Amino acid sequence: MKKIVINIIKKNQFMRNFFRKIEYLKKKRIYNKYCRKTKVNENMIIFESFMGRTYSDNPKAIYEEMLNDPKYDNFKFIWCFKKPISKTYIQALSRAIIVKYNSKEYFKYYSMAKYFVSNSRIPEAIKPREGQVYIQTWHGTPLKRLGYDLTTEGGNALNSLKDMQHKYKADAERYTYLLSPSKFCTEKFTSCFNLKENNPNCKIVEKGYPRNDFLSNYTQEAITAIKYNLNINNIGNKKIILYAPTWRDNQHTSGVGYTYRMDVDFDLLQKELGNDYIILFRAHYFVANSFDFNKYRGFVYNVSNYENINDLYVISDILITDYSSVFFDYAILKRPIIFYMYDLKDYQDNIRGFYINLDELPGNIVENEQSLVKEIQQISKNFEYDEKYKKFNEKFNYLDDGKATKRVLEIVIK
């Protein structure tokens, strides 16, 4: 009942803004109290990924690079999670202090840390003090429009265009550094965060994405270990399809959150592909509804809660996605990509719109299950890393050479 009430409030603009203001003032009071009591620790760095949901992405890559470099031995590391107890098994975090996201302790450490590293927005109440450094890593090369570049009012179930712009402005005003993996991203980030007005002093670090170093440096031993952990080490010669759709801004259910309607006929896919393939299904981290694949046991594996998507990339033979940015990273592997865009016109016209011409995509677009089956069968036999695919990587992934994290750290950590 509490969740239902909260989601009803979220959908009413007046109530939503009222309660957001109350929540903001509450957090601001806590944060300011700690700012008055603490000093900035020059050797403390605080990390969070996807608002405390995971140990992953660019923050993880930066943290682990620092762990392995003796010059950071005197640093104190803080990691923030919504469910801290679920991360205690991660060996790499034994060097870190783990705190609960949005707790009083969370705000205390933000008041003290010299460096903030996040790949998504941090609470608006946190205002960097003099000398503090906010390193915004972001979390992907965008296909779909973001922030100030959005042009439709009705696409998001919980936020108006004005709400979205406010969120991007509130975060961007605080950036010291913003990471970029390409010239393309630099241009789009400057635009979507409206940096020329909101933060002209923000330094864009165009040196590649730290998280993608793994895609150039992984080993066969790593692939074997990943398959074992996922319990798919005994699938024989079957090929692995990673299906990673994004969320839909306009699909939201009271009491649940953002949901994803499964517009895929898995009965058809299993009938046509079950002898030769398995599917790893990966929902976007915003998607709150659960999926029951018991009917497809041994064919569909739900890996939505598997934290490190890089692991899923390197063990997969084919990627199927729609409008998610995952294909930009997957393209580094030079493997087949299929774009299953069953709602293309609606998404393009009414929800987000795109930054690039779809003709540039490194794979074919299909809009129904029958075409999807044919494309999978065709691409498995006749895939070629052609000139179009090469041009795509030359435009978007030319800096992802396995050494991006070192280059980034040389700039952002003094």
Secondary structure, 3 states (H helix, E strand, C coil): CHHHHHHHHHHCHHHHHHHHHHHHHHHHHHHHHHHHHCCCEEEEEEEECCCCCCCCHHHHHHHHHHHCCHHHCCCEEEEEECCHHHHCCCHHHHHEEEEECCCHHHHHHHHHEEEEEECCCCCCCCCCCCCCEEEECCCCCCCECCHHHCCCCCCCCCCCHHHHHHHHHHHHCCCCEEEECCHHHHHHHHHHCCHHHHCCCCEEEECCCHHHHHHHHCCHHHHHHHHHHCCCCCCCCCEEEEEECCCCCCCEECCCEECCCCCCCHHHHHHHHCCCEEEEECCCCCCCCCCCCHHHCCCEEECCCCCCHHHHHHHCCEEEECCCCHHHHHHHHCCCEEEECCCHHHHHHHHCCECCCHHHCCCCEECCHHHHHHHHHHHHHHCCCCHHHHHHHHHHCCCCCCCHHHHHHHHHCC
